[in-house]
Amino acid sequence: MKRRQFSAALSLPLWLASGLAWAQQAFRAGKDYQTLERPVPTDAGPGKVELIEFFWYSCPHCNAFEPTFAQWVKNAPKDVVVRRVPVAFRDDFGPQQRLYYTLEAMGLLDTVHAKVFHAVHVERLPLNTDALIQAWIEKQGVDGKKFADTYKSFGVAGKVKRAVQLQNEFRVEGVPSLGIAGRYYTDGSMAGNMDRALKVAEFLIGQSR
């Protein structure tokens, strides 16, 4: 979903491995991906490569991509550290950023992350205000007070601030999109679709090792 138009043509992909020689011919800097002018520091650690997925819960294309990306993560090489970063193209994206980082802080991403997409896109619940999110999360059996305290915490606020910083450093213009090794950026519009964007990312991970 593009930052300004909030639209993009993405397909429902299957991840297929590509040979390095073929990838070198097929993927071109400036066309299929961008090389950042200033590398972004990562927290991946020695011998690891960081892959960031930039997303927004209310984005229909992120919702369509989520099952494929979740499967990709399960099969990703052990030296790849995956992070999801919720974006904020407008101020009203903020509650969903805090929602994601609250789930992360409470150790609930594995059980609740996919449910947020389902609630927004299948049940048609906007979940775009603090009150709507609080009411919904309590229906999921989550401790309401603990959630509210974490949601308003300094730690979550710091994560949100860092997310905005990363979004700006990678110059994210649409979601879903991928940041690789703090040096590269690609998305469905550049690569052609998110299936191919994942292949571009895998190629760049190999280049970064």
C-alpha positions as CSV (number, residue, x, y, z in Angstrom):
1,M,0.0,0.0,0.0
2,K,1.6,3.2,-1.2
3,R,2.3,6.0,1.3
4,R,0.3,8.6,-0.6
5,Q,-2.2,6.6,-2.8
6,F,-2.4,3.7,-0.3
7,S,-2.7,1.3,-3.2
8,A,-0.4,-1.3,-4.9
9,A,-0.7,-4.3,-7.1
10,L,0.5,-7.3,-5.2
11,S,0.0,-11.0,-5.8
12,L,-0.5,-13.8,-3.3
13,P,2.9,-15.5,-3.5
14,L,4.6,-18.8,-2.8
15,W,8.3,-18.5,-1.8
16,L,10.5,-20.3,-4.3
17,A,14.2,-20.4,-3.9
18,S,16.3,-18.9,-6.7
19,G,19.8,-19.8,-7.9
20,L,22.4,-17.2,-7.3
21,A,23.6,-16.9,-10.9
22,W,20.0,-16.4,-12.1
23,A,19.3,-13.8,-9.4
24,Q,22.4,-11.8,-10.3
25,Q,21.1,-11.5,-13.8
26,A,17.5,-10.8,-12.8
27,F,17.8,-8.4,-9.8
28,R,19.1,-4.9,-10.5
29,A,19.9,-2.1,-8.1
30,G,17.8,1.0,-8.8
31,K,15.1,-1.2,-10.4
32,D,14.3,-4.2,-8.1
33,Y,15.8,-2.7,-5.0
34,Q,17.4,0.4,-3.6
35,T,20.8,0.6,-1.9
36,L,20.6,3.1,1.0
37,E,22.9,6.0,0.8
38,R,23.5,5.7,4.6
39,P,23.6,2.2,6.1
40,V,21.2,1.8,9.0
41,P,22.7,0.1,12.2
42,T,21.1,-3.2,13.0
43,D,20.8,-5.2,16.2
44,A,21.2,-8.6,14.4
45,G,24.6,-9.4,16.0
46,P,27.8,-10.9,14.5
47,G,27.2,-13.4,11.7
48,K,23.5,-12.5,11.4
49,V,21.6,-10.6,8.7
50,E,18.5,-8.5,9.6
51,L,15.4,-8.6,7.6
52,I,12.7,-6.0,8.4
53,E,9.1,-6.2,7.2
54,F,7.4,-2.8,7.3
55,F,3.6,-3.2,7.6
56,W,0.4,-1.6,8.7
57,Y,-2.4,-3.7,10.2
58,S,-5.1,-1.8,8.3
59,C,-3.4,-2.3,4.9
60,P,-5.2,-4.9,2.8
61,H,-2.0,-5.8,1.0
62,C,-0.2,-6.4,4.2
63,N,-3.1,-8.7,5.3
64,A,-2.8,-10.6,2.0
65,F,1.0,-10.9,2.4
66,E,1.0,-11.9,6.1
67,P,0.4,-15.7,5.7
68,T,3.1,-16.0,3.0
69,F,5.6,-13.9,5.0
70,A,4.8,-15.9,8.2
71,Q,5.6,-19.1,6.4
72,W,8.8,-17.5,4.9
73,V,9.9,-16.6,8.4
74,K,9.4,-20.2,9.6
75,N,11.7,-21.5,6.8
76,A,14.2,-18.6,6.9
77,P,17.9,-19.4,7.3
78,K,19.1,-19.5,10.9
79,D,21.4,-16.6,10.4
80,V,18.5,-14.3,9.4
81,V,17.0,-12.2,12.2
82,V,13.4,-11.0,11.2
83,R,11.8,-7.9,12.6
84,R,8.4,-6.5,11.9
85,V,8.1,-2.7,12.1
86,P,4.6,-1.1,12.0
87,V,4.7,2.2,10.0
88,A,2.9,5.5,10.6
89,F,2.3,7.5,7.5
90,R,-0.2,9.6,9.5
91,D,-0.8,10.3,13.2
92,D,-3.8,8.0,13.3
93,F,-1.6,5.0,12.6
94,G,-0.1,5.5,16.1
95,P,-2.6,3.3,18.0
96,Q,-1.8,0.3,15.9
97,Q,1.9,0.8,16.3
98,R,1.5,0.8,20.1
99,L,-0.8,-2.3,19.8
100,Y,2.0,-4.2,18.0
101,Y,4.7,-3.3,20.4
102,T,2.5,-4.0,23.4
103,L,1.8,-7.5,22.1
104,E,5.5,-7.9,21.6
105,A,6.3,-6.7,25.1
106,M,3.7,-9.1,26.6
107,G,4.9,-12.1,24.6
108,L,1.6,-12.3,22.7
109,L,2.6,-11.9,19.1
110,D,2.5,-15.6,18.3
111,T,-1.1,-15.8,19.5
112,V,-2.6,-12.4,18.8
113,H,-0.7,-10.8,15.8
114,A,-2.7,-12.7,13.1
115,K,-5.9,-12.2,15.0
116,V,-5.5,-8.4,14.6
117,F,-5.4,-8.8,10.8
118,H,-8.5,-11.0,11.0
119,A,-10.4,-8.6,13.1
120,V,-9.6,-5.6,10.8
121,H,-10.1,-7.3,7.5
122,V,-12.6,-10.1,8.1
123,E,-14.6,-8.8,11.0
124,R,-14.3,-5.2,9.7
125,L,-13.3,-3.8,13.1
126,P,-11.2,-0.6,12.6
127,L,-9.1,-1.0,15.7
128,N,-7.7,2.5,15.1
129,T,-8.2,4.2,18.5
130,D,-7.0,3.4,22.0
131,A,-10.5,2.7,23.2
132,L,-11.4,0.3,20.3
133,I,-8.1,-1.6,20.8
134,Q,-8.6,-1.9,24.5
135,A,-12.1,-3.2,24.2
136,W,-11.1,-5.7,21.6
137,I,-8.0,-7.0,23.4
138,E,-10.0,-7.7,26.5
139,K,-12.3,-9.9,24.4
140,Q,-9.3,-12.0,23.5
141,G,-8.8,-13.0,27.1
142,V,-5.8,-10.6,27.7
143,D,-5.4,-9.0,31.1
144,G,-6.9,-5.5,30.4
145,K,-5.0,-3.6,33.1
146,K,-1.7,-5.2,32.2
147,F,-2.3,-4.4,28.5
148,A,-3.3,-0.8,29.2
149,D,-0.3,-0.2,31.5
150,T,2.1,-1.7,28.9
151,Y,0.4,0.2,26.0
152,K,1.1,3.5,27.8
153,S,4.6,2.6,29.0
154,F,7.8,4.4,28.3
155,G,9.2,1.2,26.7
156,V,6.4,1.0,24.1
157,A,6.7,4.7,23.4
158,G,10.4,4.2,22.7
159,K,9.8,1.4,20.3
160,V,7.3,3.5,18.4
161,K,9.8,6.3,18.2
162,R,12.4,3.9,16.8
163,A,9.9,2.5,14.3
164,V,9.3,6.0,12.9
165,Q,13.0,6.5,12.7
166,L,13.6,3.3,10.8
167,Q,10.7,4.1,8.5
168,N,12.4,7.4,7.6
169,E,15.9,5.9,7.4
170,F,14.7,3.3,4.9
171,R,12.6,5.9,3.1
172,V,9.5,3.7,3.2
173,E,6.9,4.8,0.7
174,G,4.6,1.9,0.8
175,V,3.7,-1.3,2.7
176,P,4.4,-4.2,2.8
177,S,8.0,-3.6,2.1
178,L,11.4,-5.1,3.2
179,G,14.6,-3.7,4.6
180,I,17.6,-6.0,4.3
181,A,20.8,-5.9,6.3
182,G,20.4,-2.2,7.0
183,R,21.6,-1.5,3.5
184,Y,18.8,-2.4,1.0
185,Y,15.1,-1.7,0.5
186,T,12.6,-3.4,-1.8
187,D,8.8,-3.7,-2.1
188,G,6.1,-5.1,-4.4
189,S,6.0,-2.0,-6.6
190,M,9.8,-2.2,-7.3
191,A,10.1,-5.9,-7.6
192,G,6.8,-6.4,-9.4
193,N,5.0,-8.2,-6.6
194,M,5.8,-9.4,-3.1
195,D,6.6,-12.9,-4.2
196,R,9.5,-11.5,-6.2
197,A,10.3,-9.0,-3.5
198,L,11.0,-12.0,-1.2
199,K,13.3,-13.5,-3.8
200,V,15.1,-10.1,-4.1
201,A,15.4,-10.1,-0.3
202,E,16.9,-13.6,-0.3
203,F,19.4,-12.6,-2.9
204,L,20.4,-9.5,-0.9
205,I,20.7,-11.6,2.3
206,G,23.2,-13.8,0.4
207,Q,25.0,-10.7,-0.8
208,S,25.3,-9.4,2.8
209,R,26.7,-12.6,4.3
